[in-house]
Amino acid sequence: MSWQMWALLLAAIAAEMVGTTALRLSDGFSRLIPSVVVVIGYGASFYLLAQALKRGLELGLGYAIWSGLGTVAIVAIGVLLFQEKLSLGAVAGIALVILGVVLINMSSSAQ
């Protein structure tokens, strides 16, 4: 698998993180600039993910990594930027997301 495919996937995750963070800042799409950033961020994320898939990334593996790492990153952003609290259950859930992504990656035929 090419390094470009992985770079595109990481860029897709970063764009999704920007879009999701802007979603929180958009105040229900009542603030123009964050709302525009949401649309651009998600659009760029899906485009970049599609380009990674085009270059050979398996759909299941790509989506698992994109959604899993994106979820973990957004939880961290919520805690660090928005002072959101994590319960023990939330921490366990995050650990399960990470474990799930690792297991999908290990069992992927892309190995």
N, C-alpha and C positions, 0 to 999 in steps of 0.2 A: 504494500500500500504506500502511496506517495505521501511525502511530507506536506505537499500542497493540500491534499484532502484533509489532513489533520489540522493544518493552519486555517482552512476554511471553516472547519467545525468549531475550532476555538473562537474564531471571529464571530461565528453565528451565536455562540454562547454569550460572548461579550455584548453583542448587539441586543440580545434578548434581555440581558441584565440591565442595560441602559433603558430599554423600553419599559421594563417592569418597574424600575425605580421611578421613571418619569410618570408611570401610571399612578403611583402613590402620590406624587407631587402634583398631579393634574387636578386633584380635588374633585373627582367625579367628572372629569372632562370640562370643568368650569374655568380652567386656566389655559389660555391659548398655547403658550410656548411649550409647557410640559405635554399638552395633548398632542401637539405636532410631533414632539420627540417620541411619544408612544408609537404613533403610526409609522414614523421613519424607522425606529428601532426594531419593531416587529417585522416590518417589511424587509428590512435589511437582513434580519435574522433568518427569516424563511428563505430568502434568496440565497444567502450563503450556505444554509443547510442543503438546499437543493443542488447547489454547485458541488458540495462535498459528496452528495449521493451520486451525482453525475460522474464523478471521478472515481467511483468504485466503493464508496462507503456503503456497507449494508444498511438497509432501512432500519431494522430492529436495533442493531448496535448503535447506529448514529442517533436515532431518536432517544434511546436509553441514556446515552452519554449527554446529549443536548439537554434533555429534560432533567436528568438526575443532577448533573453538575450545575445547571442553571438554578434548580431548586435549592441546592445547598448554598450556592453563592447568594441567592436572594435572601435566604434566612440570615446569613451573615451580615448582609447589608442592612436588613431590618433591625438586627441587634445593634450594629455599630452606628448607623446613621439615624435611626428612628427610635432608639432605645426600647425596642420591643423585647419582651421577656420570653425566655424559653422554659417550658416545663420539662420535667423528666421524660414525659411521654413524647414531647417534640424532639428531644435529643435522641431518644430511641428510634423514632421514626426517621430522622435524618441518617442515623447509622444504618438502618435497614435500606434506605434509598441507595446509599453508597455501596452496601453489600450487594444489592441487586444489580447495580451497574457493573460491579466487578465480576459477578457471576455470569452476567450476559456476555461480557467481554471475554471471559475465559472459555465460554462454550461456543463462541461465535466461530463460524466456518472461515472467518477472515484471518484467523490465527495461522 
